[in-house]
Amino acid sequence: MVSLGAPSRRDARVDLLRGIALLTIFVDHIPGNLLGRLTFRNFGFSDAAELFVVLAGFSSMMAYGACFERQGTVPGLRRIAVRCCRIYLVQMGLLVATLAIIWLWNRRFDIDPAAIQPLLDRGMRSGMTHGLILEALPAYLDILPLYVVLIGIFPIVYLLMRRNAAVALALSAGLWLATNLYPALNLPNTVYEKRWFLDPFAWQFLFTIGIGLAMLMRHRNGQLPVVPGLRLVAWAYLLFALVATAPWRIWGLWDYQVIVVPMAEKTILAPLRLLNILAFVYLALTSEWLRAVAGRPFVAPIIACGRHSLEVFAVGTVLSLIGRLLFETFGTPLSLQLLINGVGFLVLFGLGWVLEVGRPVPHPKGSVSHGA
C-alpha cells in the first residue's frame, strides 16, 4: 500500500498551467481566431485538452485522495458525488445555453447551425433527451462529460493506486492500448461520428497518470525526481514535435514539411499525443523557473482562473460560442478579433478574481487541496 505522505500546500505551477489551459481552450474554440496560431496545438502533437485532463487527475488526487485519507470513505464518496452532479448540471446548462443562443442567432441572422443541427433535426425534446443522458455531445461540449466520467471513476483508481501503483498504471495503460487498437471501444454520440470525440476509455490513462504524479510528488514533499537524461529526452521529443507539426506556411516561412508523421488522432489519445503531453508536464513540474514565475503577481489572474476551473470553463465556453457566431456573421477583421479576445480575457480574469475573493480561507495547518 502506498502512503500519500504528509499533506502538502498547493503547487502554484499546477494552478498556473490549468489557467493557461482554460484560456487556451477559450481561444482554440473560436475558429478563425488569430491567437489560435500561438496555442499549444501549433507547437506539438497535443493541445490544451491533454494538459487539462492530466492536471485534473493531479488535482483530483490532491483534493479527493486527501479527503479519503483524512475523513474516510463515505465523506470522500459524498464529495465526489457532489462534484459529479455539479459538473453534470453545468454541462446541461451549457447545452441549453448553446441551443438557445444558436437558435436565437439563427432567427436573427439566418446562419447554418451545423454544430447542433443533428439535435434540431430530431426535435428539441428528443435532442434534449439525448443530451441529458450524454448521448448527444455537440462540438465543443465534449470535455465536461469526459470530466464527469473521470471524476466518477476516481475512487476505483485511487483504491488501486493505494494498493499497487504499478498494477493500477498497467491496467490503465492496457485499456488505453485497447482503444488505440480497437477505436470502436467508445461511448455512443449521436452528433459526432457515432462516438464521443474524447474517448473516456483512452483518456482515463492520462487522468490516472496525473493521479500517479500527485502521489509521487506528495511522497517526495512536492517534488518530482529530476533526472537530467530524462529531461534531455523530453526536450528532444518536444523539439521533434515542433518541427513535425508547426504551421510553417501560416507563419510565412517555408512550405516544406521537414518531418512527415501520421496525424496523431485525438479521440483515442494516440501515442504521439500522449508522449507530447507527458514530456511537457514533466519539464514543467521539474522546473524551478516555472515555480518562480508562478509566484509573481502578474500571473495571479491566470492562477485564479486555474483554481476555479469549472466556472471559468463554463463561461469561456459561452464566450467562445458567441465569438464563433460573431466571426461567422461579420467575418474576422482585426477590430473584431481584438474585441472578442479582449472582452473574453477580461471577463474570465474578472470571474477568477471574484471567485478567488470569495474563496474560503485555507485550514491553518496548511492542509490545502487543489480543487478538482
Secondary structure, DSSP 8 states (H G I E B T S, - for coil): -----S-----HHHHHHHHHHHHHHHHHTSTT-GGGGGSGGGSSS--HHHHHHHHHHHHHIIIIIHHHHHH-HHHHHHHHHHHHHHHHHHHHHHHHHHHHHHHHHHHHH----TTTHHHHHT-HHHHHHHHHTT----TT--HHHHHHHHHHHHHHHHHHHHH-HHHHHHHHHHHHHHHHH-TT-S---TTTTTS-SS-HHHHHHHHHHHHHHHHHHHHTTT-----HHHHHHHHHHHHHHHHHH--TTTTTS-S--SS------TTTT-HHHHHHHHHHHHHHHT-HHHHHHHTSGGGHHHHHHHHTHHHHHHHHHHHHHHHHHHHHHH---HHHHHHHHHHHHHHHHHHHHHHHHTS----TT-------
